[in-house]
Structures are given as C-alpha cells and as structure tokens.
C-alpha cells in the first residue's frame, strides 16, 4: 500500500561513521520533481513525491521533516532503486519533532530519483453525479464530478491526480483551496423504467387508485476487471431531456457501485399504471380436529386477482410485490413469481403499451396449534 506525502523540508546529511551528529554536513535537497495524489474509495489519499537525490559513498543520513501537516510517521515509505546498491540501515523517529531520519549505506557516489509515499489528513474528495435521461431513445448520459478539498496545510502544485486508478489531468491545489472538475463521462447508457406496487397498500376500486413509485435503472458500463470502473459513493441529480431543455426529477444518494452493478434511481410517483386488487376466494380446508372437537390443523386457500392497466404509449416494467403470511405454498399463478424471503414474493411484469392484463395468484396457508377455531 502506498503511503501519503506532505512535507516542508527534506535534508540530506552525509557523514562518516566516526563523526558526531553535530559534525554532519547538511544540505537542502532540490524541490520535488513530481507529485502524485491517489484517491481510492474508503481509503485515505496516498501522496507520492519524487526528488533527485545524491549520496556519497559510505553512510548517509536522510531527514524528512513536516510542519503544519498531520502525517503518521509509521505510514511513510521510502523507495530506493535496487540497481543502485543502496541499503537502508536504520530508521529513527522522534517523539517531540515532526521528523524522520533514514541512515543509508551507499557503495559509491550515486544520483537517483527518490520516492516517498505517505498519507496526509484533511485532504478529501467528494463525488457527485448528473444523469440526463433521453426518453425517446431510452438512453441516459452520466456525468461524474469530483471535488477536492485541501485543508492539509501543504500546497500541491502541478500534482497528478489519480481517482480509483484512473489518471486525471494535473491539478494545483494549495492549502485552503478546493477544485471541482468533470472526472468521468458515460454517454448513451441504456436504461429501463420500473413501476413499483406492493399489494395490500392500496386495495379497492380503480377510482381509489394511488400513484405508483417510479424508478429508473441502468448498469455501470465499465470494465469489471478495472478498478477505475468503480463509481464512488455520491449524490446524484436526475434530469429528463425534453423540447424545452432539462427537467429536474429527483436527487438520490448513491452507494459506491462497481462495473456491472445496477443503479436504481427513485423518481417520485406516477399514475401511468392503474391496479385494482381483489380477493376472489378465501376458504378453510383440510381441517383436523382432536377427540374433543378442537381444531389442531387446517389449511386455508386464498386466491387474488390484480387488474393492471398501462396508460403509457410504450412498454414498461412493473414490480409487483405480494406480502405473504404464515407457512405458505403457491398452487397456481398466471405469471412467474420470485421468492424474495419467507414473507414476500415478487412478480416482474412487462406491460405492453396501452393494454390491460390480469394477474392471478392462488396459495395455501398451513395453520397449526391448539385451540384453533
């Protein structure tokens, strides 16, 4: 794991073994030659900086200091090129000074690129999305925006920003500043419209019908093998395109979703679908009584009918949930069902344009226990 960076001074101390610390010749190192900040979902950002370093033959001391910045010294990593024959002998940490010293043994005088990796606090990102529906083509354009907030105490000039392994253009982010930029554009993603109905919530005649919940769904179209395909958690605003421009539909808080996962966006309610549910039959059957005439076991059968009408000029999906009771078994159904859990089954119905379809369901409930009447 890479570790974060945030430093103010990096000093090189070249010394002979016989010299005391006060006799060490100290010289300031050149400025950073490059800096990279990597952001990964659910992890602190990682900063990687590169500096051109020169070592003399023998023992050298390299001191890393930071001020006004919160860094965990145990999470700082020093990367040395293996081909340069440089050995890390000792790492010294100080309790009262924000500094770290490495003792390096070099076989010869050498110049190389030194890499430091570390984690800095108060360097944050936020992700937001804008999704624009195109109803005529059933496609959605998705735009991801990233906001970076730097309150770390360090200036990052011409830093390469990496978001979930996706390389973004260079950004300059000084202490106290924030930046917002378009970090991802995914256009022409197929979407589907789903209406949601739970039986028992709105029973009765059609003149008592209630608007149904509506959602829009689409898949993250990224490559499942690429970490950059992960879409971080963030707020999403949903718009619909029409002749007048864009109409705001809803705002949703999204959890992070990897490539291939489905995103379902709530978009309010609609009366485009009318549903009337009726209990056609309820009877007690297979009754067993004990010698005292008390019912010990019996089954009850229930039959339901749902009259569904689609007023839209296009095909839509209806998710019809039917809560179940007790120990049940389906004996007849006009359409396929899916068992969600012990208390719920689900119909997923494709409704053709401007049509009316009936859905029927019959099931048996098993009752057990003493003194059942």
Short mmCIF file of the C-alpha atoms (twelve columns), coordinates in Angstrom:
data_MODEL
# 
_entry.id   MODEL 
# 
loop_
_atom_site.group_PDB 
_atom_site.id 
_atom_site.type_symbol 
_atom_site.label_atom_id 
_atom_site.label_alt_id 
_atom_site.label_comp_id 
_atom_site.label_asym_id 
_atom_site.label_seq_id 
_atom_site.Cartn_x 
_atom_site.Cartn_y 
_atom_site.Cartn_z 
_atom_site.pdbx_PDB_model_num 
ATOM 1   C CA . UNK A 1   0.000   0.000   0.000   1 
ATOM 2   C CA . UNK A 2   1.352   3.449   -0.867  1 
ATOM 3   C CA . UNK A 3   1.651   5.921   1.981   1 
ATOM 4   C CA . UNK A 4   0.849   9.666   1.942   1 
ATOM 5   C CA . UNK A 5   3.047   12.703  1.495   1 
ATOM 6   C CA . UNK A 6   3.097   16.176  2.902   1 
ATOM 7   C CA . UNK A 7   6.459   17.718  3.692   1 
ATOM 8   C CA . UNK A 8   8.087   21.078  4.140   1 
ATOM 9   C CA . UNK A 9   11.754  20.160  4.214   1 
ATOM 10  C CA . UNK A 10  13.867  17.212  3.237   1 
ATOM 11  C CA . UNK A 11  17.522  17.398  4.260   1 
ATOM 12  C CA . UNK A 12  20.417  15.187  3.267   1 
ATOM 13  C CA . UNK A 13  23.153  14.558  5.849   1 
ATOM 14  C CA . UNK A 14  26.353  12.960  4.598   1 
ATOM 15  C CA . UNK A 15  28.547  11.654  7.401   1 
ATOM 16  C CA . UNK A 16  31.448  9.431   8.203   1 
ATOM 17  C CA . UNK A 17  30.915  6.778   10.879  1 
ATOM 18  C CA . UNK A 18  33.419  8.437   13.228  1 
ATOM 19  C CA . UNK A 19  31.742  11.859  13.114  1 
ATOM 20  C CA . UNK A 20  29.230  13.047  15.706  1 
ATOM 21  C CA . UNK A 21  25.788  14.289  14.655  1 
ATOM 22  C CA . UNK A 22  26.869  17.927  15.152  1 
ATOM 23  C CA . UNK A 23  29.680  17.438  12.610  1 
ATOM 24  C CA . UNK A 24  27.393  16.175  9.866   1 
ATOM 25  C CA . UNK A 25  27.310  18.313  6.723   1 
ATOM 26  C CA . UNK A 26  23.624  19.088  5.977   1 
ATOM 27  C CA . UNK A 27  22.329  20.391  2.662   1 
ATOM 28  C CA . UNK A 28  18.795  21.076  1.454   1 
ATOM 29  C CA . UNK A 29  17.539  18.825  -1.300  1 
ATOM 30  C CA . UNK A 30  16.163  20.157  -4.593  1 
ATOM 31  C CA . UNK A 31  12.412  20.748  -4.919  1 
ATOM 32  C CA . UNK A 32  10.054  17.967  -5.887  1 
ATOM 33  C CA . UNK A 33  10.406  16.907  -9.473  1 
ATOM 34  C CA . UNK A 34  6.919   15.324  -9.482  1 
ATOM 35  C CA . UNK A 35  4.000   14.665  -7.153  1 
ATOM 36  C CA . UNK A 36  1.029   12.314  -7.439  1 
ATOM 37  C CA . UNK A 37  -2.078  12.059  -5.248  1 
ATOM 38  C CA . UNK A 38  -4.112  8.846   -5.426  1 
ATOM 39  C CA . UNK A 39  -7.678  8.654   -4.122  1 
ATOM 40  C CA . UNK A 40  -9.304  5.259   -3.508  1 
ATOM 41  C CA . UNK A 41  -12.830 4.636   -2.245  1 
ATOM 42  C CA . UNK A 42  -12.963 4.142   1.556   1 
ATOM 43  C CA . UNK A 43  -9.213  4.782   1.987   1 
ATOM 44  C CA . UNK A 44  -7.205  7.894   2.830   1 
ATOM 45  C CA . UNK A 45  -5.478  9.503   -0.148  1 
ATOM 46  C CA . UNK A 46  -1.901  8.462   -0.921  1 
ATOM 47  C CA . UNK A 47  0.717   11.032  -1.898  1 
ATOM 48  C CA . UNK A 48  3.827   10.066  -3.846  1 
ATOM 49  C CA . UNK A 49  6.620   12.577  -4.420  1 
ATOM 50  C CA . UNK A 50  9.856   12.236  -6.391  1 
ATOM 51  C CA . UNK A 51  13.114  14.132  -5.705  1 
ATOM 52  C CA . UNK A 52  16.547  13.942  -7.267  1 
ATOM 53  C CA . UNK A 53  18.990  12.799  -4.536  1 
ATOM 54  C CA . UNK A 54  22.788  12.494  -4.449  1 
ATOM 55  C CA . UNK A 55  24.582  10.198  -1.985  1 
ATOM 56  C CA . UNK A 56  28.272  9.869   -1.230  1 
ATOM 57  C CA . UNK A 57  29.957  6.531   -0.847  1 
ATOM 58  C CA . UNK A 58  29.504  5.240   2.702   1 
ATOM 59  C CA . UNK A 59  26.940  6.177   5.369   1 
ATOM 60  C CA . UNK A 60  24.439  8.925   4.548   1 
ATOM 61  C CA . UNK A 61  21.570  10.285  6.595   1 
ATOM 62  C CA . UNK A 62  18.354  11.475  5.027   1 
ATOM 63  C CA . UNK A 63  15.979  13.549  7.133   1 
ATOM 64  C CA . UNK A 64  12.315  14.087  6.333   1 
ATOM 65  C CA . UNK A 65  10.579  16.969  8.166   1 
ATOM 66  C CA . UNK A 66  6.995   18.199  8.006   1 
ATOM 67  C CA . UNK A 67  5.318   21.191  9.650   1 
ATOM 68  C CA . UNK A 68  1.669   22.223  9.951   1 
ATOM 69  C CA . UNK A 69  0.740   18.893  8.392   1 
ATOM 70  C CA . UNK A 70  -0.599  15.772  10.114  1 
ATOM 71  C CA . UNK A 71  1.293   12.683  8.975   1 
ATOM 72  C CA . UNK A 72  1.603   9.322   10.688  1 
ATOM 73  C CA . UNK A 73  5.383   8.674   10.607  1 
ATOM 74  C CA . UNK A 74  4.758   4.919   10.740  1 
ATOM 75  C CA . UNK A 75  2.962   5.154   7.400   1 
ATOM 76  C CA . UNK A 76  5.796   6.829   5.494   1 
ATOM 77  C CA . UNK A 77  7.611   4.673   2.954   1 
ATOM 78  C CA . UNK A 78  10.960  5.305   1.312   1 
ATOM 79  C CA . UNK A 79  11.542  3.657   -2.081  1 
ATOM 80  C CA . UNK A 80  15.145  3.036   -3.157  1 
ATOM 81  C CA . UNK A 81  16.157  1.826   -6.648  1 
ATOM 82  C CA . UNK A 82  17.502  -1.753  -6.254  1 
ATOM 83  C CA . UNK A 83  20.016  -1.327  -9.057  1 
ATOM 84  C CA . UNK A 84  21.889  1.427   -7.157  1 
ATOM 85  C CA . UNK A 85  23.209  -0.854  -4.332  1 
ATOM 86  C CA . UNK A 86  21.836  1.350   -1.535  1 
ATOM 87  C CA . UNK A 87  20.978  -0.262  1.797   1 
ATOM 88  C CA . UNK A 88  18.623  1.147   4.433   1 
ATOM 89  C CA . UNK A 89  20.414  0.614   7.757   1 
ATOM 90  C CA . UNK A 90  18.209  2.377   10.286  1 
ATOM 91  C CA . UNK A 91  15.045  4.450   10.627  1 
ATOM 92  C CA . UNK A 92  14.869  6.918   13.531  1 
ATOM 93  C CA . UNK A 93  11.635  8.531   14.690  1 
ATOM 94  C CA . UNK A 94  11.347  11.495  17.054  1 
ATOM 95  C CA . UNK A 95  8.579   11.829  19.637  1 
ATOM 96  C CA . UNK A 96  8.705   15.619  20.010  1 
ATOM 97  C CA . UNK A 97  9.683   16.673  16.468  1 
ATOM 98  C CA . UNK A 98  7.761   16.054  13.226  1 
ATOM 99  C CA . UNK A 99  10.732  14.413  11.542  1 
ATOM 100 C CA . UNK A 100 12.088  11.073  10.420  1 
ATOM 101 C CA . UNK A 101 15.707  10.108  9.679   1 
ATOM 102 C CA . UNK A 102 16.931  7.270   7.468   1 
ATOM 103 C CA . UNK A 103 20.523  6.012   7.555   1 
ATOM 104 C CA . UNK A 104 21.592  4.792   4.120   1 
ATOM 105 C CA . UNK A 105 24.740  2.918   3.104   1 
ATOM 106 C CA . UNK A 106 25.773  3.521   -0.495  1 
ATOM 107 C CA . UNK A 107 28.527  1.524   -2.184  1 
ATOM 108 C CA . UNK A 108 29.508  4.508   -4.326  1 
ATOM 109 C CA . UNK A 109 28.651  8.102   -5.054  1 
ATOM 110 C CA . UNK A 110 25.310  7.984   -6.786  1 
ATOM 111 C CA . UNK A 111 22.494  10.180  -8.055  1 
ATOM 112 C CA . UNK A 112 18.943  8.803   -8.325  1 
ATOM 113 C CA . UNK A 113 15.230  9.589   -8.076  1 
ATOM 114 C CA . UNK A 114 13.997  9.070   -4.520  1 
ATOM 115 C CA . UNK A 115 10.304  8.287   -3.975  1 
ATOM 116 C CA . UNK A 116 8.394   8.996   -0.774  1 
ATOM 117 C CA . UNK A 117 4.869   7.786   -0.112  1 
ATOM 118 C CA . UNK A 118 2.672   8.805   2.799   1 
ATOM 119 C CA . UNK A 119 -0.872  9.638   3.970   1 
ATOM 120 C CA . UNK A 120 -1.996  13.170  4.798   1 
ATOM 121 C CA . UNK A 121 -5.056  14.098  6.821   1 
ATOM 122 C CA . UNK A 122 -7.580  16.755  5.744   1 
ATOM 123 C CA . UNK A 123 -7.089  16.110  2.045   1 
ATOM 124 C CA . UNK A 124 -10.521 14.974  0.884   1 
ATOM 125 C CA . UNK A 125 -12.652 14.347  -2.152  1 
ATOM 126 C CA . UNK A 126 -16.382 14.299  -2.805  1 
ATOM 127 C CA . UNK A 127 -18.128 12.789  -5.806  1 
ATOM 128 C CA . UNK A 128 -21.379 13.934  -7.369  1 
ATOM 129 C CA . UNK A 129 -23.274 12.828  -10.469 1 
ATOM 130 C CA . UNK A 130 -25.676 14.232  -13.018 1 
ATOM 131 C CA . UNK A 131 -27.790 11.789  -15.055 1 
ATOM 132 C CA . UNK A 132 -29.759 13.092  -18.048 1 
ATOM 133 C CA . UNK A 133 -32.498 10.821  -19.423 1 
ATOM 134 C CA . UNK A 134 -33.394 10.805  -23.119 1 
ATOM 135 C CA . UNK A 135 -36.901 9.267   -23.132 1 
ATOM 136 C CA . UNK A 136 -37.163 8.933   -26.928 1 
ATOM 137 C CA . UNK A 137 -34.121 6.645   -27.156 1 
ATOM 138 C CA . UNK A 138 -34.254 5.147   -23.620 1 
ATOM 139 C CA . UNK A 139 -30.644 6.218   -23.080 1 
ATOM 140 C CA . UNK A 140 -29.048 8.116   -20.193 1 
ATOM 141 C CA . UNK A 141 -25.938 10.307  -20.171 1 
ATOM 142 C CA . UNK A 142 -23.998 10.098  -16.906 1 
ATOM 143 C CA . UNK A 143 -21.539 12.759  -15.748 1 
ATOM 144 C CA . UNK A 144 -19.289 12.332  -12.708 1 
ATOM 145 C CA . UNK A 145 -17.853 15.387  -10.955 1 
ATOM 146 C CA . UNK A 146 -15.054 15.312  -8.387  1 
ATOM 147 C CA . UNK A 147 -14.436 17.991  -5.767  1 
ATOM 148 C CA . UNK A 148 -11.077 18.098  -3.968  1 
ATOM 149 C CA . UNK A 149 -10.693 19.933  -0.644  1 
ATOM 150 C CA . UNK A 150 -7.225  20.725  0.673   1 
ATOM 151 C CA . UNK A 151 -7.031  21.701  4.339   1 
ATOM 152 C CA . UNK A 152 -3.870  19.699  4.949   1 
ATOM 153 C CA . UNK A 153 -1.502  22.621  5.489   1 
ATOM 154 C CA . UNK A 154 0.529   21.717  2.360   1 
ATOM 155 C CA . UNK A 155 0.479   23.142  -1.171  1 
ATOM 156 C CA . UNK A 156 0.346   20.638  -4.025  1 
ATOM 157 C CA . UNK A 157 1.493   22.314  -7.247  1 
ATOM 158 C CA . UNK A 158 1.044   20.587  -10.622 1 
ATOM 159 C CA . UNK A 159 0.038   17.362  -8.887  1 
ATOM 160 C CA . UNK A 160 -1.100  14.389  -10.944 1 
ATOM 161 C CA . UNK A 161 -4.458  13.249  -9.555  1 
ATOM 162 C CA . UNK A 162 -5.428  9.566   -9.734  1 
ATOM 163 C CA . UNK A 163 -9.032  8.625   -8.904  1 
ATOM 164 C CA . UNK A 164 -9.544  4.883   -8.285  1 
ATOM 165 C CA . UNK A 165 -6.599  4.121   -10.612 1 
ATOM 166 C CA . UNK A 166 -7.961  6.436   -13.312 1 
ATOM 167 C CA . UNK A 167 -5.440  9.106   -14.310 1 
ATOM 168 C CA . UNK A 168 -6.807  12.664  -14.279 1 
ATOM 169 C CA . UNK A 169 -5.130  15.812  -15.577 1 
ATOM 170 C CA . UNK A 170 -2.723  17.749  -13.368 1 
ATOM 171 C CA . UNK A 171 -4.202  19.984  -10.702 1 
ATOM 172 C CA . UNK A 172 -2.728  22.687  -8.482  1 
ATOM 173 C CA . UNK A 173 -4.329  22.560  -5.065  1 
ATOM 174 C CA . UNK A 174 -2.986  24.974  -2.486  1 
ATOM 175 C CA . UNK A 175 -3.754  24.812  1.202   1 
ATOM 176 C CA . UNK A 176 -7.276  26.077  1.864   1 
ATOM 177 C CA . UNK A 177 -8.371  25.679  -1.751  1 
ATOM 178 C CA . UNK A 178 -10.897 23.402  -3.433  1 
ATOM 179 C CA . UNK A 179 -11.309 22.251  -7.035  1 
ATOM 180 C CA . UNK A 180 -14.284 20.776  -8.901  1 
ATOM 181 C CA . UNK A 181 -13.917 19.143  -12.312 1 
ATOM 182 C CA . UNK A 182 -15.578 16.666  -14.649 1 
ATOM 183 C CA . UNK A 183 -13.864 13.343  -13.934 1 
ATOM 184 C CA . UNK A 184 -15.945 10.888  -15.998 1 
ATOM 185 C CA . UNK A 185 -18.442 10.984  -18.850 1 
ATOM 186 C CA . UNK A 186 -20.500 7.943   -19.844 1 
ATOM 187 C CA . UNK A 187 -22.989 8.628   -22.624 1 
ATOM 188 C CA . UNK A 188 -25.774 6.630   -24.271 1 
ATOM 189 C CA . UNK A 189 -26.218 4.065   -21.467 1 
ATOM 190 C CA . UNK A 190 -29.432 2.028   -21.904 1 
ATOM 191 C CA . UNK A 191 -31.890 2.484   -19.062 1 
ATOM 192 C CA . UNK A 192 -35.222 0.989   -18.073 1 
ATOM 193 C CA . UNK A 193 -38.268 2.387   -16.316 1 
ATOM 194 C CA . UNK A 194 -39.844 0.420   -13.456 1 
ATOM 195 C CA . UNK A 195 -43.085 0.995   -11.555 1 
ATOM 196 C CA . UNK A 196 -43.380 -0.394  -8.019  1 
ATOM 197 C CA . UNK A 197 -46.537 -1.685  -6.350  1 
ATOM 198 C CA . UNK A 198 -46.976 -3.518  -3.041  1 
ATOM 199 C CA . UNK A 199 -50.228 -5.460  -2.676  1 
ATOM 200 C CA . UNK A 200 -52.315 -4.503  0.307   1 
ATOM 201 C CA . UNK A 201 -51.154 -0.888  0.416   1 
ATOM 202 C CA . UNK A 202 -53.803 0.476   -1.956  1 
ATOM 203 C CA . UNK A 203 -56.654 -2.059  -2.214  1 
ATOM 204 C CA . UNK A 204 -60.031 -1.201  -3.714  1 
ATOM 205 C CA . UNK A 205 -61.640 0.134   -6.830  1 
ATOM 206 C CA . UNK A 206 -59.836 1.976   -9.602  1 
ATOM 207 C CA . UNK A 207 -61.371 5.286   -8.668  1 
ATOM 208 C CA . UNK A 208 -59.421 4.893   -5.399  1 
ATOM 209 C CA . UNK A 209 -56.122 4.131   -7.129  1 
ATOM 210 C CA . UNK A 210 -52.934 5.646   -5.802  1 
ATOM 211 C CA . UNK A 211 -49.870 6.807   -7.774  1 
ATOM 212 C CA . UNK A 212 -47.118 4.211   -8.019  1 
ATOM 213 C CA . UNK A 213 -43.469 4.715   -7.147  1 
ATOM 214 C CA . UNK A 214 -41.230 5.089   -10.209 1 
ATOM 215 C CA . UNK A 215 -37.538 4.286   -10.622 1 
ATOM 216 C CA . UNK A 216 -35.010 4.377   -13.443 1 
ATOM 217 C CA . UNK A 217 -32.341 1.684   -13.655 1 
ATOM 218 C CA . UNK A 218 -29.103 1.232   -15.589 1 
ATOM 219 C CA . UNK A 219 -25.863 -0.744  -15.307 1 
ATOM 220 C CA . UNK A 220 -22.411 0.664   -14.639 1 
ATOM 221 C CA . UNK A 221 -20.971 0.024   -18.137 1 
ATOM 222 C CA . UNK A 222 -17.307 -0.058  -17.049 1 
ATOM 223 C CA . UNK A 223 -14.867 -2.949  -17.333 1 
ATOM 224 C CA . UNK A 224 -15.329 -5.295  -14.304 1 
ATOM 225 C CA . UNK A 225 -11.578 -6.053  -14.340 1 
ATOM 226 C CA . UNK A 226 -10.574 -2.401  -13.995 1 
ATOM 227 C CA . UNK A 227 -10.514 -0.700  -10.599 1 
ATOM 228 C CA . UNK A 228 -11.162 2.611   -12.380 1 
ATOM 229 C CA . UNK A 229 -14.653 1.329   -13.264 1 
ATOM 230 C CA . UNK A 230 -15.766 1.675   -9.648  1 
ATOM 231 C CA . UNK A 231 -18.092 4.636   -9.283  1 
ATOM 232 C CA . UNK A 232 -17.608 6.138   -5.808  1 
ATOM 233 C CA . UNK A 233 -20.458 6.974   -3.471  1 
ATOM 234 C CA . UNK A 234 -22.010 10.378  -4.022  1 
ATOM 235 C CA . UNK A 235 -25.104 12.453  -4.618  1 
ATOM 236 C CA . UNK A 236 -26.864 12.048  -7.979  1 
ATOM 237 C CA . UNK A 237 -29.244 14.533  -9.578  1 
ATOM 238 C CA . UNK A 238 -31.612 13.082  -12.172 1 
ATOM 239 C CA . UNK A 239 -32.863 15.143  -15.122 1 
ATOM 240 C CA . UNK A 240 -35.066 14.374  -18.114 1 
ATOM 241 C CA . UNK A 241 -34.498 15.935  -21.503 1 
ATOM 242 C CA . UNK A 242 -37.483 17.417  -23.363 1 
ATOM 243 C CA . UNK A 243 -38.199 20.037  -26.017 1 
ATOM 244 C CA . UNK A 244 -37.783 22.879  -23.532 1 
ATOM 245 C CA . UNK A 245 -34.460 21.648  -22.128 1 
ATOM 246 C CA . UNK A 246 -33.890 19.618  -18.963 1 
ATOM 247 C CA . UNK A 247 -36.409 18.942  -16.202 1 
ATOM 248 C CA . UNK A 248 -35.218 18.072  -12.699 1 
ATOM 249 C CA . UNK A 249 -36.768 14.798  -11.461 1 
ATOM 250 C CA . UNK A 250 -35.079 13.791  -8.221  1 
ATOM 251 C CA . UNK A 251 -31.944 13.669  -6.102  1 
ATOM 252 C CA . UNK A 252 -30.555 10.400  -4.735  1 
ATOM 253 C CA . UNK A 253 -27.655 9.413   -2.500  1 
ATOM 254 C CA . UNK A 254 -25.740 6.557   -4.135  1 
ATOM 255 C CA . UNK A 255 -23.521 3.947   -2.549  1 
ATOM 256 C CA . UNK A 256 -20.359 3.001   -4.441  1 
ATOM 257 C CA . UNK A 257 -21.158 0.642   -7.313  1 
ATOM 258 C CA . UNK A 258 -18.649 -1.400  -9.353  1 
ATOM 259 C CA . UNK A 259 -18.863 -2.215  -13.052 1 
ATOM 260 C CA . UNK A 260 -21.855 -4.352  -13.951 1 
ATOM 261 C CA . UNK A 261 -23.850 -3.392  -10.869 1 
ATOM 262 C CA . UNK A 262 -27.327 -1.937  -11.277 1 
ATOM 263 C CA . UNK A 263 -28.205 1.577   -10.199 1 
ATOM 264 C CA . UNK A 264 -31.852 2.254   -9.345  1 
ATOM 265 C CA . UNK A 265 -32.873 5.898   -9.093  1 
ATOM 266 C CA . UNK A 266 -36.109 6.914   -7.416  1 
ATOM 267 C CA . UNK A 267 -38.080 9.452   -9.462  1 
ATOM 268 C CA . UNK A 268 -41.220 10.182  -7.479  1 
ATOM 269 C CA . UNK A 269 -44.674 8.788   -8.254  1 
ATOM 270 C CA . UNK A 270 -46.913 8.458   -11.297 1 
ATOM 271 C CA . UNK A 271 -50.484 7.481   -12.273 1 
ATOM 272 C CA . UNK A 272 -49.389 5.931   -15.576 1 
ATOM 273 C CA . UNK A 273 -50.308 2.472   -14.237 1 
ATOM 274 C CA . UNK A 274 -53.653 1.601   -12.637 1 
ATOM 275 C CA . UNK A 275 -54.049 -1.509  -10.466 1 
ATOM 276 C CA . UNK A 276 -57.136 -2.991  -8.875  1 
ATOM 277 C CA . UNK A 277 -56.600 -5.912  -6.488  1 
ATOM 278 C CA . UNK A 278 -59.396 -8.215  -5.336  1 
ATOM 279 C CA . UNK A 279 -59.583 -11.240 -3.043  1 
ATOM 280 C CA . UNK A 280 -61.521 -13.746 -5.133  1 
ATOM 281 C CA . UNK A 281 -61.647 -16.646 -2.690  1 
ATOM 282 C CA . UNK A 282 -60.803 -17.496 0.909   1 
ATOM 283 C CA . UNK A 283 -61.759 -20.889 2.286   1 
ATOM 284 C CA . UNK A 284 -60.729 -23.209 5.105   1 
ATOM 285 C CA . UNK A 285 -59.832 -26.749 4.050   1 
ATOM 286 C CA . UNK A 286 -58.183 -29.974 5.304   1 
ATOM 287 C CA . UNK A 287 -59.451 -29.406 8.847   1 
ATOM 288 C CA . UNK A 288 -58.235 -31.868 11.533  1 
ATOM 289 C CA . UNK A 289 -59.873 -31.978 14.968  1 
ATOM 290 C CA . UNK A 290 -58.898 -33.891 18.078  1 
ATOM 291 C CA . UNK A 291 -61.277 -36.108 20.073  1 
ATOM 292 C CA . UNK A 292 -62.619 -33.054 21.899  1 
ATOM 293 C CA . UNK A 293 -63.531 -31.394 18.648  1 
ATOM 294 C CA . UNK A 294 -60.768 -28.793 18.915  1 
ATOM 295 C CA . UNK A 295 -59.124 -27.864 15.615  1 
ATOM 296 C CA . UNK A 296 -55.475 -28.906 15.602  1 
ATOM 297 C CA . UNK A 297 -54.567 -28.474 11.934  1 
ATOM 298 C CA . UNK A 298 -56.109 -26.828 8.903   1 
ATOM 299 C CA . UNK A 299 -55.184 -25.152 5.649   1 
ATOM 300 C CA . UNK A 300 -56.685 -22.043 4.154   1 
ATOM 301 C CA . UNK A 301 -56.703 -21.178 0.471   1 
ATOM 302 C CA . UNK A 302 -56.603 -17.638 -0.869  1 
ATOM 303 C CA . UNK A 303 -56.989 -16.503 -4.463  1 
ATOM 304 C CA . UNK A 304 -56.176 -12.975 -5.638  1 
ATOM 305 C CA . UNK A 305 -56.664 -11.134 -8.909  1 
ATOM 306 C CA . UNK A 306 -54.858 -7.949  -9.979  1 
ATOM 307 C CA . UNK A 307 -56.271 -5.959  -12.910 1 
ATOM 308 C CA . UNK A 308 -53.382 -3.915  -14.323 1 
ATOM 309 C CA . UNK A 309 -53.670 -1.238  -17.000 1 
ATOM 310 C CA . UNK A 310 -50.781 0.594   -18.675 1 
ATOM 311 C CA . UNK A 311 -51.744 4.029   -19.991 1 
ATOM 312 C CA . UNK A 312 -48.310 4.773   -21.421 1 
ATOM 313 C CA . UNK A 313 -47.566 4.559   -25.177 1 
ATOM 314 C CA . UNK A 314 -44.509 2.382   -24.519 1 
ATOM 315 C CA . UNK A 315 -43.640 -0.893  -22.785 1 
ATOM 316 C CA . UNK A 316 -42.753 -0.544  -19.102 1 
ATOM 317 C CA . UNK A 317 -41.802 -2.859  -16.241 1 
ATOM 318 C CA . UNK A 318 -43.975 -3.350  -13.179 1 
ATOM 319 C CA . UNK A 319 -42.545 -4.824  -9.989  1 
ATOM 320 C CA . UNK A 320 -45.498 -6.181  -8.039  1 
ATOM 321 C CA . UNK A 321 -44.697 -7.330  -4.500  1 
ATOM 322 C CA . UNK A 322 -47.145 -9.565  -2.632  1 
ATOM 323 C CA . UNK A 323 -46.610 -9.909  1.132   1 
ATOM 324 C CA . UNK A 324 -47.256 -13.468 2.346   1 
ATOM 325 C CA . UNK A 325 -48.365 -14.795 5.714   1 
ATOM 326 C CA . UNK A 326 -47.595 -17.894 7.734   1 
ATOM 327 C CA . UNK A 327 -46.326 -21.101 6.135   1 
ATOM 328 C CA . UNK A 328 -47.460 -20.788 2.533   1 
ATOM 329 C CA . UNK A 329 -47.296 -22.686 -0.748  1 
ATOM 330 C CA . UNK A 330 -48.279 -21.366 -4.184  1 
ATOM 331 C CA . UNK A 331 -50.675 -23.676 -6.023  1 
ATOM 332 C CA . UNK A 332 -51.392 -21.565 -9.104  1 
ATOM 333 C CA . UNK A 333 -50.064 -18.377 -10.685 1 
ATOM 334 C CA . UNK A 334 -50.768 -16.795 -14.045 1 
ATOM 335 C CA . UNK A 335 -47.250 -15.317 -14.210 1 
ATOM 336 C CA . UNK A 336 -43.826 -16.361 -12.875 1 
ATOM 337 C CA . UNK A 337 -43.039 -15.350 -9.301  1 
ATOM 338 C CA . UNK A 338 -39.798 -14.973 -7.362  1 
ATOM 339 C CA . UNK A 339 -39.491 -15.761 -3.658  1 
ATOM 340 C CA . UNK A 340 -37.739 -12.794 -2.044  1 
ATOM 341 C CA . UNK A 341 -37.961 -14.153 1.502   1 
ATOM 342 C CA . UNK A 342 -40.376 -16.086 3.744   1 
ATOM 343 C CA . UNK A 343 -42.758 -13.120 3.811   1 
ATOM 344 C CA . UNK A 344 -42.606 -11.779 0.258   1 
ATOM 345 C CA . UNK A 345 -42.946 -12.886 -3.367  1 
ATOM 346 C CA . UNK A 346 -42.438 -10.714 -6.445  1 
ATOM 347 C CA . UNK A 347 -43.890 -10.502 -9.946  1 
ATOM 348 C CA . UNK A 348 -41.795 -8.764  -12.594 1 
ATOM 349 C CA . UNK A 349 -44.151 -7.925  -15.437 1 
ATOM 350 C CA . UNK A 350 -43.534 -6.361  -18.833 1 
ATOM 351 C CA . UNK A 351 -46.605 -4.256  -19.670 1 
ATOM 352 C CA . UNK A 352 -47.199 -3.588  -23.390 1 
ATOM 353 C CA . UNK A 353 -48.334 -0.086  -24.417 1 
ATOM 354 C CA . UNK A 354 -51.924 0.940   -23.554 1 
ATOM 355 C CA . UNK A 355 -53.014 -2.563  -22.571 1 
ATOM 356 C CA . UNK A 356 -54.791 -4.225  -19.659 1 
ATOM 357 C CA . UNK A 357 -53.650 -7.554  -18.222 1 
ATOM 358 C CA . UNK A 358 -54.934 -9.694  -15.355 1 
ATOM 359 C CA . UNK A 359 -52.593 -11.374 -12.848 1 
ATOM 360 C CA . UNK A 360 -53.958 -14.210 -10.705 1 
ATOM 361 C CA . UNK A 361 -52.405 -15.936 -7.718  1 
ATOM 362 C CA . UNK A 362 -53.638 -18.809 -5.514  1 
ATOM 363 C CA . UNK A 363 -51.816 -20.169 -2.473  1 
ATOM 364 C CA . UNK A 364 -52.395 -22.318 0.592   1 
ATOM 365 C CA . UNK A 365 -51.527 -21.285 4.138   1 
ATOM 366 C CA . UNK A 366 -50.867 -24.035 6.686   1 
ATOM 367 C CA . UNK A 367 -52.100 -23.436 10.239  1 
ATOM 368 C CA . UNK A 368 -51.001 -25.489 13.273  1 
ATOM 369 C CA . UNK A 369 -51.549 -25.204 17.003  1 
ATOM 370 C CA . UNK A 370 -54.004 -25.898 19.804  1 
ATOM 371 C CA . UNK A 371 -57.427 -24.403 20.247  1 
ATOM 372 C CA . UNK A 372 -57.697 -23.057 16.716  1 
ATOM 373 C CA . UNK A 373 -61.317 -22.209 15.845  1 
# 
